[in-house]
Structures are given as structure tokens and as C-alpha cells.
């Protein structure tokens, strides 16, 4: 009879162990699913931020190019004013230096 009690205790132990292992597997699976879902959300957010940064970079580059071209256009207009005698050489050089510093 003593052996039967030990056998029953072993059976209970293994059943509990099996139950805990199944529970751990289910919990791990649930954590994995949650992590995957959160990872997808964070991934989309990062992709959106990256695209937003890229768009801002493109916009800045276009603005800088336009701004540089504007400066060049102004210098050309100043040159025309100098040539027509409305600006002195000194005034032209000062303004040109000022505008070139913006580029």
C-alpha cells in the first residue's frame, strides 16, 4: 500500500508539472503575441517618423536651393543697378558680401 501512495503522489506531481508547463506555454504565447502586436505598432510609428523626417529634409533642401537661387538673383539685380549707376561699387560689394554670407 505504501507503494501505491508514492505512485499516486508521483502521478499528482507530474500532472501538476504538466499543468504548470501548459500554463507557462500559454502565458509565453500570449506574451509573444502581445510583443509582436506592440512591435508592429512601434514599427509603424518609427516608419512614419522616418518618412516625416525624410519629407522635412527634402523640403529643407528645396528651400535651401530656392534660397540660394534667390540670393544669386538678387546679386544679379544689384549688378544691374550698379551698372546703371544707381549703386556705387562700394555699395554693391557690401551688399554682395552680405548676401553671399547667407548661402
Buried (B, 14 or more C-beta within 10 A) or exposed (E): EEEEEEEEEEEEEEEEEEEEEEEEEEEEEEEEEEEEEEEEEEEEEEEEEEEEEEEEEEEEEEEEEEEEEEBEEBBEEBEEBBEEEEBEEEEBEEBBEEBEEEE
